[in-house]
Amino acid sequence: MEKFTRLTSTAIPLDIENIDTDQIIPSRFLKATDNKGFGDNLFRDWRFQKDGTVNTSFILNNPKYNGTILIAGNNFGCGSSREHAAWALAGYGFKVIVSSFFADIFKENSLNNGLLPVQVSEAFLKELMELVTSSPKTELEINLEAQTISVVNTALTEDFDINSYKKMCLINGYDDIDYLLSNKDKIEAFEAAQTL
């Protein structure tokens, strides 16, 4: 995984609540067992019409908005527990998802795949959504070490919580296996001490 410490980016406002994993990546695209190519079908049924043409009214298809941060409505990632949803968001290019609530399994799947879910208060989310919708060039800064999300060049900021182990993994670019390998010497020393 890539190391994550700080990110400054414009954002895409997706002002829809209760977005479930089947909307993020429809089940018909879950045939692969690795994480390659899922970004192509992110929000497939919203990004494209039934005939395959681009749905120009969907926010991800609006050229005014871009960036590696997605601001979504409350209760993002609910529904079935598919890791493919995190794969699709990361594969599309998102590094951070901001919402006022995340489904627990989606949150864990995101963190396990280098995608940072930033949970903020409903009031802060509303303010961000309105600001970014009206001013698409607005930049946000995510500081993982300080656990803050801020609007650049303003006083608008809020703290967010994150599991300390997952924070350490993101900062170092570790998945669970990388973390174990980083402690190989300590593990071997512990095992050696047990055999004495």
Secondary structure, 3 states (H helix, E strand, C coil): CCCCCEEEEEEEEECCCCCEHHHHCCHHHCCCCCCCCHHHHCCHHHHECCCCCECCCCHHHCCCCCCCEEEECCCECECCCCCHHHHHHHHHCCCEEEECCECHHHHHHHHHCCCEEEECCHHHHHHHHHHHHHCCCCEEEEECCCCEEEECCCCCEEECCCCHHHHHHHHHCCCHHHHHHHCHHHHHHHHHHHCC
